[in-house]
Amino acid sequence: MRRVLNYLLAISFVLTIMVPITGVKVHKLCSTLFLVLTMIHFFTYRNRLNYMYYLIITLTIVSFVLGILGLIMVEHPIILTFHRTVSIVLIILLAIHIYKFHRRLAVA
């Protein structure tokens, strides 16, 4: 079950960051799915959380909210700039998270 969840997270994440190829509609659907799967993943692995996990989940929610606000308030492009900036930081943190997870599996 956890392996399926991790694969679904990876697929939805890849489709979410492929906005120029897939389009905005697919981006919206995949980002919503990614948010829901992230919350499930967060509560599944909650017994071994540290500050990095809380930072990742907070940035995911902030990025999602900024994306929605950017769609609603089109006349303020600074919101979409913040959305892109938070999303780039989130991609870097998720790459670190995945690297640490795979390294821990290789050592065990």
C-alpha positions, 0 to 999 in steps of 0.5 A: 500500500505504501509503495503504491502511494509513493508511486502515485505521488511520484506520477502526480508530481511529475505531471504537476511540474510538466505544465508547459507540456500538459497544460494548465487544466492537467496541472490543476488536476494533478496538483489537487491529486498531489495535495491529497496524496501528500496529506495521506502520505504525511499521516501514514508516515507521521510517527517519524516526522521532523522539522523537514517534513513539516516544512515540506507539507507547509510549503505544499499547502502554501504553493497550492493556495498561492496557485488558487489565489493566482488564478482568482486574482489575475490582475496581481501577477506577483502572486503567481511569482510567489507561487513559482518561487515556492514551487521551485523551493518545494521541488528542491526540498522534495528531491532532498527528501527522496534522496534521503529516503532512498539512501536510508533504504540502501543502508538498511 
